[in-house]
Amino acid sequence: MLTNIEISLICRHCTAKKQLIKLQASFTTYVLSDPNNVLDANTAFVSLTLFNLLRIPLNILPMLIVFLVQCQVSVQRINKFMNAGELVRHPNSS
């Protein structure tokens, strides 16, 4: 059975691999998209900096989408409740 430390290390390793694959795919696409595109040190380091700046917002994006959908559902439920008619109490009920 895996311990919490081992699971944490595996998750970190998988996250690092995903980031490396994204960078490799981006650089490959850049180089292969046009014969004039050359991957030099300046382009590579600027790209790495931009990827690092965008890493956290892109990781938060799926959670944001879920929260927006939940908010929309909540607003629809509140709207339905607020626009519902009044309940009428029968005189025979206590």
Number of C-alpha atoms within 10 A of each C-alpha: 4 7 8 9 9 11 11 12 12 12 12 12 11 12 12 12 12 12 14 12 12 13 16 12 12 13 17 12 12 15 14 12 10 9 8 9 12 13 13 8 9 8 12 14 12 11 15 12 11 11 15 12 11 11 12 10 11 12 10 10 11 11 11 13 11 11 12 12 12 12 12 12 12 12 12 12 12 12 11 11 10 10 9 9 8 7 6 6 8 7 6 5 5 5
